Amino acid sequence: MIYPIVSYGNPILTKEAEDIEEGKDLKEFIDSMFATMDHANGVGLAAPQINQGVRLFVIDSSLMLDEDDSEKGIRRAFINPILLDEYGDDYGFEEGCLSIPDVRAEIIRPEKLTLEYYDENWNLKEEEFSGMTARVIQHEYDHLEGILFVDYLKGLKKRLLKSKLIDISKGKVPTDYRMIYPLK
């Protein structure tokens, strides 16, 4: 199943997501999240973006890498993740979001992180991630905390985006995927 993606302005995107009951069968839901992400040509998708206020996201960081990159990307689901630490050098990278189409901005994040999470078989993992994979995880993890990448913008940059963000919430933005707009 391919879900519609909720746009900027939907209150679910600014709320902290709830833990999922351990052991719940999520295979079909995770498959649908991957299908939705793939359909929208995304590299990550968090459950709040499909109007589900639960702590789950999927990523495919291999789509962010070139053939020359030494880093290997991953395609994985993360259930009830807990960000244990972020470290390493901060670096900027231009981010975008399926819930905020046609908006991109450079966001500064640490290069590495340690994450505790359950995989789709409810195996508890603790793992270190770096580079683009860490970046995608940080972005999607923020969704579970009710944080959007535009929340990191300050001053003039944020003011310049205000009318564009309002237009997005009204559905005045072209996309190749179905969306739900709160003000339409």
Contacts in CASP RR format, 6 or more apart in sequence:
PFRMAT RR
TARGET T0000
AUTHOR 0000-0000-0000
METHOD contacts of the structure
MODEL  1
MIYPIVSYGNPILTKEAEDIEEGKDLKEFIDSMFATMDHANGVGLAAPQI
NQGVRLFVIDSSLMLDEDDSEKGIRRAFINPILLDEYGDDYGFEEGCLSI
PDVRAEIIRPEKLTLEYYDENWNLKEEEFSGMTARVIQHEYDHLEGILFV
DYLKGLKKRLLKSKLIDISKGKVPTDYRMIYPLK
1 32 0 8 1.000
1 35 0 8 1.000
1 36 0 8 1.000
2 32 0 8 1.000
2 35 0 8 1.000
2 36 0 8 1.000
2 39 0 8 1.000
2 177 0 8 1.000
2 178 0 8 1.000
3 32 0 8 1.000
3 33 0 8 1.000
3 36 0 8 1.000
3 50 0 8 1.000
3 51 0 8 1.000
4 50 0 8 1.000
4 51 0 8 1.000
4 177 0 8 1.000
4 178 0 8 1.000
4 179 0 8 1.000
4 180 0 8 1.000
5 36 0 8 1.000
5 40 0 8 1.000
5 45 0 8 1.000
5 49 0 8 1.000
5 50 0 8 1.000
5 98 0 8 1.000
5 99 0 8 1.000
5 177 0 8 1.000
5 178 0 8 1.000
5 179 0 8 1.000
5 180 0 8 1.000
6 12 0 8 1.000
6 13 0 8 1.000
6 48 0 8 1.000
6 49 0 8 1.000
6 50 0 8 1.000
6 51 0 8 1.000
6 99 0 8 1.000
6 179 0 8 1.000
6 180 0 8 1.000
6 182 0 8 1.000
7 99 0 8 1.000
7 100 0 8 1.000
7 101 0 8 1.000
7 168 0 8 1.000
7 169 0 8 1.000
7 171 0 8 1.000
7 173 0 8 1.000
7 179 0 8 1.000
7 180 0 8 1.000
7 181 0 8 1.000
7 182 0 8 1.000
8 99 0 8 1.000
8 100 0 8 1.000
8 148 0 8 1.000
8 150 0 8 1.000
8 165 0 8 1.000
8 168 0 8 1.000
8 169 0 8 1.000
9 165 0 8 1.000
9 168 0 8 1.000
9 169 0 8 1.000
9 182 0 8 1.000
9 183 0 8 1.000
10 51 0 8 1.000
10 99 0 8 1.000
10 169 0 8 1.000
10 180 0 8 1.000
10 181 0 8 1.000
10 182 0 8 1.000
11 182 0 8 1.000
12 48 0 8 1.000
12 51 0 8 1.000
12 53 0 8 1.000
13 48 0 8 1.000
13 49 0 8 1.000
13 99 0 8 1.000
13 143 0 8 1.000
13 146 0 8 1.000
13 148 0 8 1.000
14 146 0 8 1.000
14 148 0 8 1.000
15 48 0 8 1.000
15 53 0 8 1.000
15 146 0 8 1.000
16 144 0 8 1.000
16 145 0 8 1.000
16 146 0 8 1.000
17 46 0 8 1.000
17 47 0 8 1.000
17 48 0 8 1.000
17 53 0 8 1.000
17 54 0 8 1.000
17 55 0 8 1.000
17 56 0 8 1.000
17 143 0 8 1.000
17 144 0 8 1.000
17 145 0 8 1.000
17 146 0 8 1.000
18 53 0 8 1.000
18 54 0 8 1.000
18 55 0 8 1.000
19 54 0 8 1.000
19 55 0 8 1.000
19 80 0 8 1.000
20 26 0 8 1.000
20 54 0 8 1.000
20 55 0 8 1.000
20 56 0 8 1.000
20 79 0 8 1.000
20 80 0 8 1.000
22 80 0 8 1.000
22 118 0 8 1.000
22 122 0 8 1.000
23 122 0 8 1.000
26 56 0 8 1.000
26 77 0 8 1.000
26 79 0 8 1.000
26 120 0 8 1.000
27 120 0 8 1.000
29 56 0 8 1.000
30 56 0 8 1.000
30 58 0 8 1.000
30 77 0 8 1.000
30 120 0 8 1.000
33 45 0 8 1.000
33 47 0 8 1.000
33 50 0 8 1.000
33 56 0 8 1.000
33 57 0 8 1.000
33 58 0 8 1.000
33 77 0 8 1.000
34 45 0 8 1.000
34 58 0 8 1.000
34 60 0 8 1.000
34 75 0 8 1.000
34 77 0 8 1.000
36 45 0 8 1.000
36 50 0 8 1.000
36 177 0 8 1.000
37 43 0 8 1.000
37 44 0 8 1.000
37 45 0 8 1.000
37 58 0 8 1.000
37 60 0 8 1.000
37 98 0 8 1.000
38 60 0 8 1.000
39 177 0 8 1.000
40 98 0 8 1.000
40 175 0 8 1.000
40 176 0 8 1.000
40 177 0 8 1.000
41 176 0 8 1.000
42 60 0 8 1.000
42 63 0 8 1.000
42 98 0 8 1.000
43 59 0 8 1.000
43 60 0 8 1.000
43 61 0 8 1.000
43 63 0 8 1.000
43 64 0 8 1.000
43 136 0 8 1.000
44 57 0 8 1.000
44 58 0 8 1.000
44 59 0 8 1.000
44 60 0 8 1.000
44 98 0 8 1.000
44 136 0 8 1.000
44 139 0 8 1.000
44 140 0 8 1.000
45 57 0 8 1.000
45 58 0 8 1.000
45 59 0 8 1.000
45 98 0 8 1.000
45 140 0 8 1.000
46 56 0 8 1.000
46 57 0 8 1.000
46 140 0 8 1.000
46 141 0 8 1.000
46 143 0 8 1.000
46 144 0 8 1.000
47 53 0 8 1.000
47 54 0 8 1.000
47 55 0 8 1.000
47 56 0 8 1.000
47 57 0 8 1.000
47 144 0 8 1.000
48 54 0 8 1.000
48 143 0 8 1.000
48 144 0 8 1.000
48 146 0 8 1.000
49 98 0 8 1.000
49 99 0 8 1.000
49 143 0 8 1.000
51 180 0 8 1.000
55 79 0 8 1.000
55 80 0 8 1.000
55 81 0 8 1.000
55 144 0 8 1.000
56 77 0 8 1.000
56 78 0 8 1.000
56 79 0 8 1.000
56 80 0 8 1.000
56 144 0 8 1.000
57 77 0 8 1.000
57 78 0 8 1.000
57 81 0 8 1.000
57 140 0 8 1.000
57 141 0 8 1.000
57 143 0 8 1.000
57 144 0 8 1.000
58 75 0 8 1.000
58 76 0 8 1.000
58 77 0 8 1.000
58 78 0 8 1.000
58 140 0 8 1.000
59 74 0 8 1.000
59 75 0 8 1.000
59 76 0 8 1.000
59 78 0 8 1.000
59 133 0 8 1.000
59 136 0 8 1.000
59 137 0 8 1.000
59 140 0 8 1.000
60 73 0 8 1.000
60 74 0 8 1.000
60 75 0 8 1.000
61 73 0 8 1.000
61 74 0 8 1.000
61 75 0 8 1.000
61 132 0 8 1.000
61 133 0 8 1.000
61 135 0 8 1.000
61 136 0 8 1.000
61 137 0 8 1.000
62 72 0 8 1.000
62 73 0 8 1.000
62 74 0 8 1.000
62 75 0 8 1.000
64 73 0 8 1.000
64 132 0 8 1.000
64 135 0 8 1.000
64 136 0 8 1.000
65 71 0 8 1.000
65 72 0 8 1.000
65 73 0 8 1.000
65 132 0 8 1.000
69 132 0 8 1.000
71 130 0 8 1.000
71 131 0 8 1.000
71 132 0 8 1.000
71 133 0 8 1.000
73 132 0 8 1.000
73 133 0 8 1.000
74 133 0 8 1.000
76 119 0 8 1.000
77 119 0 8 1.000
77 120 0 8 1.000
78 115 0 8 1.000
78 117 0 8 1.000
78 118 0 8 1.000
78 119 0 8 1.000
78 137 0 8 1.000
78 140 0 8 1.000
79 117 0 8 1.000
79 118 0 8 1.000
79 119 0 8 1.000
79 120 0 8 1.000
79 122 0 8 1.000
80 117 0 8 1.000
80 118 0 8 1.000
81 115 0 8 1.000
81 116 0 8 1.000
81 117 0 8 1.000
81 137 0 8 1.000
81 141 0 8 1.000
81 144 0 8 1.000
82 115 0 8 1.000
82 116 0 8 1.000
82 117 0 8 1.000
83 113 0 8 1.000
83 114 0 8 1.000
83 115 0 8 1.000
83 138 0 8 1.000
83 141 0 8 1.000
84 113 0 8 1.000
84 114 0 8 1.000
84 115 0 8 1.000
84 116 0 8 1.000
84 126 0 8 1.000
85 113 0 8 1.000
85 114 0 8 1.000
86 109 0 8 1.000
86 110 0 8 1.000
86 112 0 8 1.000
86 113 0 8 1.000
86 138 0 8 1.000
87 110 0 8 1.000
87 111 0 8 1.000
87 112 0 8 1.000
87 113 0 8 1.000
88 110 0 8 1.000
88 111 0 8 1.000
88 112 0 8 1.000
89 110 0 8 1.000
89 111 0 8 1.000
90 108 0 8 1.000
90 109 0 8 1.000
90 110 0 8 1.000
90 111 0 8 1.000
91 108 0 8 1.000
91 109 0 8 1.000
91 111 0 8 1.000
92 106 0 8 1.000
92 107 0 8 1.000
92 108 0 8 1.000
92 109 0 8 1.000
93 106 0 8 1.000
93 107 0 8 1.000
93 109 0 8 1.000
93 135 0 8 1.000
94 104 0 8 1.000
94 105 0 8 1.000
94 106 0 8 1.000
94 107 0 8 1.000
95 104 0 8 1.000
95 105 0 8 1.000
95 106 0 8 1.000
95 107 0 8 1.000
95 135 0 8 1.000
95 139 0 8 1.000
95 149 0 8 1.000
96 103 0 8 1.000
96 104 0 8 1.000
96 105 0 8 1.000
96 149 0 8 1.000
97 103 0 8 1.000
97 139 0 8 1.000
97 148 0 8 1.000
97 149 0 8 1.000
98 177 0 8 1.000
99 148 0 8 1.000
100 148 0 8 1.000
100 149 0 8 1.000
100 150 0 8 1.000
100 165 0 8 1.000
100 168 0 8 1.000
101 168 0 8 1.000
101 173 0 8 1.000
101 174 0 8 1.000
101 175 0 8 1.000
101 179 0 8 1.000
102 164 0 8 1.000
102 168 0 8 1.000
102 173 0 8 1.000
102 174 0 8 1.000
103 150 0 8 1.000
103 161 0 8 1.000
103 164 0 8 1.000
103 165 0 8 1.000
103 168 0 8 1.000
105 149 0 8 1.000
105 150 0 8 1.000
105 152 0 8 1.000
105 153 0 8 1.000
105 157 0 8 1.000
105 161 0 8 1.000
107 139 0 8 1.000
107 149 0 8 1.000
107 152 0 8 1.000
108 152 0 8 1.000
109 134 0 8 1.000
109 135 0 8 1.000
109 138 0 8 1.000
110 134 0 8 1.000
110 138 0 8 1.000
111 130 0 8 1.000
111 131 0 8 1.000
111 134 0 8 1.000
112 128 0 8 1.000
112 129 0 8 1.000
112 130 0 8 1.000
112 131 0 8 1.000
112 134 0 8 1.000
113 128 0 8 1.000
113 129 0 8 1.000
113 130 0 8 1.000
113 134 0 8 1.000
113 137 0 8 1.000
113 138 0 8 1.000
114 126 0 8 1.000
114 127 0 8 1.000
114 128 0 8 1.000
114 129 0 8 1.000
115 126 0 8 1.000
115 127 0 8 1.000
115 128 0 8 1.000
115 129 0 8 1.000
115 137 0 8 1.000
115 141 0 8 1.000
116 124 0 8 1.000
116 125 0 8 1.000
116 126 0 8 1.000
117 124 0 8 1.000
117 125 0 8 1.000
117 127 0 8 1.000
118 124 0 8 1.000
118 125 0 8 1.000
119 125 0 8 1.000
129 137 0 8 1.000
139 149 0 8 1.000
142 148 0 8 1.000
142 149 0 8 1.000
150 158 0 8 1.000
150 161 0 8 1.000
150 165 0 8 1.000
153 161 0 8 1.000
166 183 0 8 1.000
167 173 0 8 1.000
168 181 0 8 1.000
169 181 0 8 1.000
169 182 0 8 1.000
169 183 0 8 1.000
170 181 0 8 1.000
170 183 0 8 1.000
170 184 0 8 1.000
171 179 0 8 1.000
171 181 0 8 1.000
171 183 0 8 1.000
171 184 0 8 1.000
END
